[in-house]
Amino acid sequence: MAKKSEQTTKLVLKVVTGQKADGTLSTAQRAFAGMNPALADEDILSIGTKLGALQRYEVAAVGRTDSAQIVAE
């Protein structure tokens, strides 16, 4: 049997930093590590929206990245 170990969660904001010569948007990411893995997606979105309001650039997306090691029990 396997189980997850050392779970971590990052909140990722994708921000629009400008426009390229070909007309596509130029973006960058802002990552906030150390989020509680037990947080619901709605909570991550709420936190991301509030952090986005503090950013210099417009937020294009709020993302969540979960990672864990899988170990044998």
Phi, psi and omega in degrees: 000142180245154176216161178278143178222150176055053179289138175226153178224135175241142171262132182237123174258129174259119183245148178271117183259354180160200181227136179281168181300330180275004176095349178282156181283141174265127183234162174220163179243144174240121182251138178238102182277169175084016177287149179290121180299340181280352180297138176287158179302323179298322178292318177299316179298317180298314179296316180298320178296319179291320176293324179298327179294340179269353183280152177289326184256160178292138179275125179268330182199151173246127182234166179227133177237115177255141176215151180202157172267145178255125182233156177281144178275000000 
